[in-house]
Amino acid sequence: MNLYISDELKSLKSQLEKRGYNIVTCNDQYDAIICNLKEVDLSHLPSCKSYKSEGIVIIDSGSKNVDDIENILINRVYSAIL
């Protein structure tokens, strides 16, 4: 699974890489975006045309640890934004 992870989450990137996930840039095709939504402006992402046509999952890393995030990725379990 290809993940686009915001730059400030270096530790999370490393942990997910060790678990076998591919960490990619917005120029590559990705299945999920992981960032801290309170700190990152996602408005630039529409300019990245490499997301999958089936849609992507945006995960707020906020108070989640690597196990929580992996659970969301595996099970596609998430709360609605609205």
Secondary structure, 3 states (H helix, E strand, C coil): CEEEECCCCHHHHHHHHHCCCEEECCCCCECEEEECCCCCCHHHHHHCCCECCCCCEEEECCCCCHHHHHHHHHHCCCCCCC
